[in-house]
Amino acid sequence: MEIGCVLPHHEIGSDPGAIRAFAQGAEELGMTHLLAYDHVVGVDRNRPGGFEGPYDSNTQFHEPFVLFGFMAACTTTIEFASAIIILPQRQTVLAAKQAAEVAILSDNRFVMGIGVGWNDVEYDALNEEFGNRGKRQEEQVDLMRRLWTEDVFSYDGEYHHFEHACIAPRPSQSIPILFGGSAPALLDRAARLGDGWFPLGTPNDKSAARIAEMKQAREAAGKSWDGFEIRAQAQYAGGDPDRWRGHAQKWADLGATHIAIATHNAGDTDVDGHLARIAEYQAAIAD
């Protein structure tokens, strides 16, 4: 498995020097990839009617496309992965343009993880429909891949329509698209349309069953499992070397190709502290 890390999105703060230092420090540690999460707006829990969810208006998220463009200029080898971009709440062609620019500026060091999200208030704020987000996502993937690889063309889908247009510049190769989530419909889309999967859970029987489902769906679609990536995450918080090794080994046994170390929610620290946590975890699972 390739070892990467997760940007501590809230705890890293908004100092560009700290963000630069984290990206460069992760690269110096030998991390092969760096993950960033995505939310555009947060919701006040005290609003009329209340709000329930893991994140709210007090949680910071850096915008992944802009973030990765900045980090690309600060690094040379580390790969950037969105885990995940909530694609249906974004305009498809604009997202394709932004992703293309990140791929160009990073010399193809960008992997686009996508999902459908859970926050209907966020969809409202972005003027996109929440109820059909899964169906739209499938068409979005088809359109983006064409925009990344084709010159002028016309598109007449269920949700997207235009004539004789394209984006330019385009990346020198199509951007890998991985799906994040665990719903049956999502797993089916990941198998049929994706280059891989970002699991949300732990390496247990449920994850094994989901991988088996995707293998079966991929085979039914006439696609090889070879090259299909499974990019897991691992939490530093609450663990120790034995627990970290066991967790990583379970993912490896399930066929995970990547694992990213998440160091947030483990107590107050600075950039050097997050990098030290990564190094500690890395050393524990190096075998």
C-alpha beads as a LAMMPS data file, in Angstrom:
LAMMPS data file: protein, C-alpha beads

287 atoms
286 bonds

1 atom types
1 bond types

-500.0 500.0 xlo xhi
-500.0 500.0 ylo yhi
-500.0 500.0 zlo zhi

Masses

1 110.0

Atoms # bond

1 1 1 0.000 0.000 0.000
2 1 1 1.088 3.546 -0.699
3 1 1 1.148 5.733 2.407
4 1 1 -0.239 9.270 2.350
5 1 1 -1.804 11.756 4.724
6 1 1 -4.911 13.873 5.222
7 1 1 -4.817 17.651 5.501
8 1 1 -5.981 18.573 9.035
9 1 1 -8.463 20.910 7.375
10 1 1 -9.802 22.716 10.421
11 1 1 -6.715 22.632 12.619
12 1 1 -4.269 23.763 9.925
13 1 1 -5.870 27.218 9.981
14 1 1 -5.583 29.819 7.244
15 1 1 -1.899 30.795 7.374
16 1 1 -0.503 30.106 3.877
17 1 1 2.934 29.500 5.389
18 1 1 1.552 26.708 7.554
19 1 1 -0.251 25.122 4.614
20 1 1 2.926 25.294 2.533
21 1 1 4.979 23.814 5.357
22 1 1 2.535 20.935 5.803
23 1 1 2.560 20.017 2.107
24 1 1 6.341 20.225 1.857
25 1 1 6.819 18.373 5.132
26 1 1 4.499 15.563 4.016
27 1 1 6.457 15.250 0.783
28 1 1 9.760 15.176 2.677
29 1 1 8.402 12.347 4.835
30 1 1 7.797 10.335 1.677
31 1 1 4.028 10.598 1.605
32 1 1 2.869 9.589 -1.857
33 1 1 -0.456 11.427 -1.666
34 1 1 -2.292 14.117 0.280
35 1 1 -6.062 14.114 0.793
36 1 1 -8.340 17.095 1.359
37 1 1 -12.043 17.102 2.232
38 1 1 -14.678 19.387 0.698
39 1 1 -17.495 21.521 2.030
40 1 1 -18.334 24.921 0.594
41 1 1 -20.536 26.313 3.363
42 1 1 -21.294 25.391 6.947
43 1 1 -24.650 25.597 8.695
44 1 1 -25.475 27.244 12.027
45 1 1 -26.724 24.617 14.470
46 1 1 -28.819 27.280 16.208
47 1 1 -30.808 28.260 13.136
48 1 1 -34.623 27.914 13.252
49 1 1 -35.385 24.211 13.114
50 1 1 -31.864 23.329 14.202
51 1 1 -29.251 21.394 12.247
52 1 1 -27.682 17.970 12.681
53 1 1 -24.465 16.894 11.017
54 1 1 -20.787 16.165 11.667
55 1 1 -19.719 19.662 10.541
56 1 1 -21.219 23.100 11.051
57 1 1 -20.538 26.784 10.461
58 1 1 -17.578 26.737 12.843
59 1 1 -15.620 24.134 10.866
60 1 1 -13.030 25.291 8.334
61 1 1 -12.619 23.615 4.932
62 1 1 -10.145 24.806 2.333
63 1 1 -11.449 24.790 -1.243
64 1 1 -9.710 21.760 -2.808
65 1 1 -9.072 23.047 -6.338
66 1 1 -7.484 26.294 -5.154
67 1 1 -5.660 24.506 -2.335
68 1 1 -4.114 21.934 -4.654
69 1 1 -3.092 24.593 -7.171
70 1 1 -1.234 26.360 -4.351
71 1 1 0.335 23.143 -3.086
72 1 1 1.372 22.096 -6.586
73 1 1 3.630 25.154 -6.760
74 1 1 5.199 24.236 -3.398
75 1 1 5.962 20.569 -4.122
76 1 1 7.284 18.311 -6.859
77 1 1 6.217 14.693 -6.285
78 1 1 3.303 14.340 -3.874
79 1 1 -0.088 13.538 -5.423
80 1 1 -3.241 15.417 -4.463
81 1 1 -6.597 13.717 -3.991
82 1 1 -9.974 15.227 -3.210
83 1 1 -11.743 12.971 -0.740
84 1 1 -14.241 13.947 -1.740
85 1 1 -15.480 16.774 -3.985
86 1 1 -19.264 16.954 -3.610
87 1 1 -19.709 17.079 -7.354
88 1 1 -23.499 17.438 -7.873
89 1 1 -23.573 20.677 -5.888
90 1 1 -21.069 22.177 -8.356
91 1 1 -21.515 23.244 -11.966
92 1 1 -20.125 20.362 -14.007
93 1 1 -18.287 22.235 -16.733
94 1 1 -16.744 24.674 -14.266
95 1 1 -15.624 21.802 -12.023
96 1 1 -14.099 20.074 -15.059
97 1 1 -12.255 23.291 -15.947
98 1 1 -10.946 23.708 -12.404
99 1 1 -9.850 20.074 -12.182
100 1 1 -8.114 20.352 -15.534
101 1 1 -6.168 23.369 -14.321
102 1 1 -5.015 21.545 -11.192
103 1 1 -3.881 18.594 -13.316
104 1 1 -1.999 20.898 -15.680
105 1 1 -0.288 22.929 -12.957
106 1 1 0.630 19.853 -10.911
107 1 1 1.908 17.852 -13.913
108 1 1 -0.873 15.271 -13.550
109 1 1 -0.581 14.869 -9.784
110 1 1 -4.323 15.161 -9.200
111 1 1 -6.864 12.432 -8.449
112 1 1 -10.498 13.533 -8.277
113 1 1 -12.488 11.797 -5.595
114 1 1 -16.189 12.607 -5.862
115 1 1 -19.329 12.003 -3.840
116 1 1 -22.916 13.178 -3.520
117 1 1 -22.811 14.576 0.015
118 1 1 -25.480 14.667 2.709
119 1 1 -26.116 18.352 3.465
120 1 1 -29.235 19.630 1.713
121 1 1 -28.677 23.137 3.098
122 1 1 -25.365 23.281 1.268
123 1 1 -27.114 22.329 -1.977
124 1 1 -29.659 25.087 -1.375
125 1 1 -26.891 27.642 -0.857
126 1 1 -25.265 26.608 -4.131
127 1 1 -28.583 26.644 -6.016
128 1 1 -28.413 22.967 -6.964
129 1 1 -31.015 20.230 -6.516
130 1 1 -30.458 17.743 -3.707
131 1 1 -33.008 15.089 -4.664
132 1 1 -31.498 13.994 -7.992
133 1 1 -27.837 14.319 -7.048
134 1 1 -27.004 10.649 -7.642
135 1 1 -28.460 10.567 -11.138
136 1 1 -26.782 13.819 -12.067
137 1 1 -23.428 12.588 -10.784
138 1 1 -23.369 9.778 -13.326
139 1 1 -23.897 12.195 -16.213
140 1 1 -21.371 14.599 -14.722
141 1 1 -18.647 11.943 -14.867
142 1 1 -19.339 11.215 -18.519
143 1 1 -19.303 14.897 -19.439
144 1 1 -16.144 15.732 -17.501
145 1 1 -14.179 12.940 -19.112
146 1 1 -15.195 14.181 -22.532
147 1 1 -14.265 17.749 -21.645
148 1 1 -10.811 16.604 -20.524
149 1 1 -10.071 14.619 -23.683
150 1 1 -12.064 16.047 -26.610
151 1 1 -11.971 19.142 -28.749
152 1 1 -15.181 20.970 -29.659
153 1 1 -18.273 18.764 -29.300
154 1 1 -21.986 18.971 -28.524
155 1 1 -23.685 17.358 -25.543
156 1 1 -27.362 16.519 -25.142
157 1 1 -27.889 14.728 -21.838
158 1 1 -30.695 14.696 -19.334
159 1 1 -29.151 17.464 -17.248
160 1 1 -26.539 19.089 -19.508
161 1 1 -26.986 20.603 -22.950
162 1 1 -24.676 22.676 -25.133
163 1 1 -23.506 22.862 -28.728
164 1 1 -20.026 23.057 -30.214
165 1 1 -17.953 23.938 -27.164
166 1 1 -14.920 22.708 -25.218
167 1 1 -12.528 23.696 -22.449
168 1 1 -8.943 24.740 -23.093
169 1 1 -6.306 24.076 -22.034
170 1 1 -6.929 20.432 -21.339
171 1 1 -4.738 18.085 -19.284
172 1 1 -2.366 15.792 -21.146
173 1 1 -4.294 12.794 -19.815
174 1 1 -7.725 12.161 -18.357
175 1 1 -7.976 12.724 -14.608
176 1 1 -8.653 9.599 -12.507
177 1 1 -12.096 9.673 -10.886
178 1 1 -12.739 7.760 -7.683
179 1 1 -16.051 7.540 -5.841
180 1 1 -16.550 7.976 -2.113
181 1 1 -19.474 6.529 -0.177
182 1 1 -21.130 3.266 0.751
183 1 1 -24.717 3.338 -0.573
184 1 1 -25.498 0.466 -2.986
185 1 1 -26.157 2.844 -5.893
186 1 1 -22.851 4.595 -5.233
187 1 1 -20.936 1.313 -5.157
188 1 1 -22.512 0.370 -8.478
189 1 1 -21.452 3.694 -10.030
190 1 1 -17.955 3.324 -8.615
191 1 1 -17.615 -0.120 -10.164
192 1 1 -19.040 0.801 -13.561
193 1 1 -17.651 4.307 -13.973
194 1 1 -14.823 4.813 -11.511
195 1 1 -11.099 4.322 -11.334
196 1 1 -11.372 3.458 -7.662
197 1 1 -13.166 3.860 -4.336
198 1 1 -12.691 5.918 -1.178
199 1 1 -14.201 3.783 1.610
200 1 1 -15.788 5.649 4.511
201 1 1 -15.777 2.818 7.006
202 1 1 -13.291 0.509 8.670
203 1 1 -11.714 -2.693 7.281
204 1 1 -14.444 -5.017 8.492
205 1 1 -16.890 -7.500 7.005
206 1 1 -19.066 -4.681 5.634
207 1 1 -16.129 -3.215 3.723
208 1 1 -15.198 -6.670 2.431
209 1 1 -18.767 -7.181 1.222
210 1 1 -18.775 -3.794 -0.522
211 1 1 -15.530 -4.612 -2.299
212 1 1 -16.988 -7.952 -3.381
213 1 1 -20.095 -6.155 -4.708
214 1 1 -17.957 -3.769 -6.742
215 1 1 -15.866 -6.602 -8.145
216 1 1 -19.032 -8.372 -9.262
217 1 1 -20.524 -5.202 -10.774
218 1 1 -17.272 -4.366 -12.524
219 1 1 -17.055 -7.845 -13.983
220 1 1 -20.665 -7.571 -15.181
221 1 1 -19.754 -4.297 -16.889
222 1 1 -16.904 -6.024 -18.713
223 1 1 -14.179 -4.108 -16.862
224 1 1 -11.031 -5.458 -15.248
225 1 1 -10.432 -5.149 -11.523
226 1 1 -6.726 -4.623 -12.228
227 1 1 -5.807 -1.010 -11.595
228 1 1 -8.964 -0.256 -9.604
229 1 1 -7.763 1.625 -6.524
230 1 1 -9.043 1.390 -2.953
231 1 1 -7.858 4.434 -1.004
232 1 1 -8.464 3.979 2.706
233 1 1 -7.848 6.335 5.610
234 1 1 -6.431 5.736 9.077
235 1 1 -6.947 7.750 12.252
236 1 1 -4.018 8.627 14.487
237 1 1 -6.327 9.632 17.345
238 1 1 -6.994 6.982 19.963
239 1 1 -4.451 4.542 18.590
240 1 1 -1.024 3.117 19.307
241 1 1 1.542 1.343 17.101
242 1 1 -0.034 -2.087 17.544
243 1 1 -3.502 -0.809 16.731
244 1 1 -2.226 1.169 13.728
245 1 1 -0.376 -1.870 12.365
246 1 1 -3.418 -4.087 12.779
247 1 1 -5.700 -1.570 11.072
248 1 1 -3.331 -1.114 8.127
249 1 1 -2.860 -4.862 7.743
250 1 1 -6.614 -5.407 7.617
251 1 1 -6.933 -2.890 4.795
252 1 1 -4.011 -4.496 2.975
253 1 1 -5.677 -7.890 3.316
254 1 1 -8.835 -6.443 1.722
255 1 1 -6.809 -5.212 -1.239
256 1 1 -6.400 -1.539 -0.389
257 1 1 -3.878 0.174 -2.629
258 1 1 -3.457 3.354 -0.549
259 1 1 -3.850 4.441 3.055
260 1 1 -3.841 8.067 4.243
261 1 1 -2.994 9.034 7.818
262 1 1 -5.421 11.502 9.429
263 1 1 -3.921 13.347 12.397
264 1 1 -6.710 15.763 13.355
265 1 1 -8.946 15.410 16.436
266 1 1 -5.978 14.092 18.416
267 1 1 -5.334 17.173 20.550
268 1 1 -3.983 20.647 19.948
269 1 1 -0.763 20.849 17.964
270 1 1 0.938 22.804 15.191
271 1 1 2.237 21.858 11.739
272 1 1 5.341 20.225 13.156
273 1 1 3.141 18.286 15.560
274 1 1 0.912 16.983 12.777
275 1 1 3.962 15.963 10.768
276 1 1 5.413 14.223 13.837
277 1 1 2.187 12.258 14.227
278 1 1 2.358 11.243 10.575
279 1 1 5.963 10.136 10.985
280 1 1 5.068 8.121 14.092
281 1 1 2.245 6.320 12.309
282 1 1 4.375 5.835 9.213
283 1 1 7.139 4.198 11.234
284 1 1 4.660 1.880 12.934
285 1 1 3.241 0.518 9.679
286 1 1 6.447 0.635 7.619
287 1 1 6.639 -3.138 7.474

Bonds

1 1 1 2
2 1 2 3
3 1 3 4
4 1 4 5
5 1 5 6
6 1 6 7
7 1 7 8
8 1 8 9
9 1 9 10
10 1 10 11
11 1 11 12
12 1 12 13
13 1 13 14
14 1 14 15
15 1 15 16
16 1 16 17
17 1 17 18
18 1 18 19
19 1 19 20
20 1 20 21
21 1 21 22
22 1 22 23
23 1 23 24
24 1 24 25
25 1 25 26
26 1 26 27
27 1 27 28
28 1 28 29
29 1 29 30
30 1 30 31
31 1 31 32
32 1 32 33
33 1 33 34
34 1 34 35
35 1 35 36
36 1 36 37
37 1 37 38
38 1 38 39
39 1 39 40
40 1 40 41
41 1 41 42
42 1 42 43
43 1 43 44
44 1 44 45
45 1 45 46
46 1 46 47
47 1 47 48
48 1 48 49
49 1 49 50
50 1 50 51
51 1 51 52
52 1 52 53
53 1 53 54
54 1 54 55
55 1 55 56
56 1 56 57
57 1 57 58
58 1 58 59
59 1 59 60
60 1 60 61
61 1 61 62
62 1 62 63
63 1 63 64
64 1 64 65
65 1 65 66
66 1 66 67
67 1 67 68
68 1 68 69
69 1 69 70
70 1 70 71
71 1 71 72
72 1 72 73
73 1 73 74
74 1 74 75
75 1 75 76
76 1 76 77
77 1 77 78
78 1 78 79
79 1 79 80
80 1 80 81
81 1 81 82
82 1 82 83
83 1 83 84
84 1 84 85
85 1 85 86
86 1 86 87
87 1 87 88
88 1 88 89
89 1 89 90
90 1 90 91
91 1 91 92
92 1 92 93
93 1 93 94
94 1 94 95
95 1 95 96
96 1 96 97
97 1 97 98
98 1 98 99
99 1 99 100
100 1 100 101
101 1 101 102
102 1 102 103
103 1 103 104
104 1 104 105
105 1 105 106
106 1 106 107
107 1 107 108
108 1 108 109
109 1 109 110
110 1 110 111
111 1 111 112
112 1 112 113
113 1 113 114
114 1 114 115
115 1 115 116
116 1 116 117
117 1 117 118
118 1 118 119
119 1 119 120
120 1 120 121
121 1 121 122
122 1 122 123
123 1 123 124
124 1 124 125
125 1 125 126
126 1 126 127
127 1 127 128
128 1 128 129
129 1 129 130
130 1 130 131
131 1 131 132
132 1 132 133
133 1 133 134
134 1 134 135
135 1 135 136
136 1 136 137
137 1 137 138
138 1 138 139
139 1 139 140
140 1 140 141
141 1 141 142
142 1 142 143
143 1 143 144
144 1 144 145
145 1 145 146
146 1 146 147
147 1 147 148
148 1 148 149
149 1 149 150
150 1 150 151
151 1 151 152
152 1 152 153
153 1 153 154
154 1 154 155
155 1 155 156
156 1 156 157
157 1 157 158
158 1 158 159
159 1 159 160
160 1 160 161
161 1 161 162
162 1 162 163
163 1 163 164
164 1 164 165
165 1 165 166
166 1 166 167
167 1 167 168
168 1 168 169
169 1 169 170
170 1 170 171
171 1 171 172
172 1 172 173
173 1 173 174
174 1 174 175
175 1 175 176
176 1 176 177
177 1 177 178
178 1 178 179
179 1 179 180
180 1 180 181
181 1 181 182
182 1 182 183
183 1 183 184
184 1 184 185
185 1 185 186
186 1 186 187
187 1 187 188
188 1 188 189
189 1 189 190
190 1 190 191
191 1 191 192
192 1 192 193
193 1 193 194
194 1 194 195
195 1 195 196
196 1 196 197
197 1 197 198
198 1 198 199
199 1 199 200
200 1 200 201
201 1 201 202
202 1 202 203
203 1 203 204
204 1 204 205
205 1 205 206
206 1 206 207
207 1 207 208
208 1 208 209
209 1 209 210
210 1 210 211
211 1 211 212
212 1 212 213
213 1 213 214
214 1 214 215
215 1 215 216
216 1 216 217
217 1 217 218
218 1 218 219
219 1 219 220
220 1 220 221
221 1 221 222
222 1 222 223
223 1 223 224
224 1 224 225
225 1 225 226
226 1 226 227
227 1 227 228
228 1 228 229
229 1 229 230
230 1 230 231
231 1 231 232
232 1 232 233
233 1 233 234
234 1 234 235
235 1 235 236
236 1 236 237
237 1 237 238
238 1 238 239
239 1 239 240
240 1 240 241
241 1 241 242
242 1 242 243
243 1 243 244
244 1 244 245
245 1 245 246
246 1 246 247
247 1 247 248
248 1 248 249
249 1 249 250
250 1 250 251
251 1 251 252
252 1 252 253
253 1 253 254
254 1 254 255
255 1 255 256
256 1 256 257
257 1 257 258
258 1 258 259
259 1 259 260
260 1 260 261
261 1 261 262
262 1 262 263
263 1 263 264
264 1 264 265
265 1 265 266
266 1 266 267
267 1 267 268
268 1 268 269
269 1 269 270
270 1 270 271
271 1 271 272
272 1 272 273
273 1 273 274
274 1 274 275
275 1 275 276
276 1 276 277
277 1 277 278
278 1 278 279
279 1 279 280
280 1 280 281
281 1 281 282
282 1 282 283
283 1 283 284
284 1 284 285
285 1 285 286
286 1 286 287
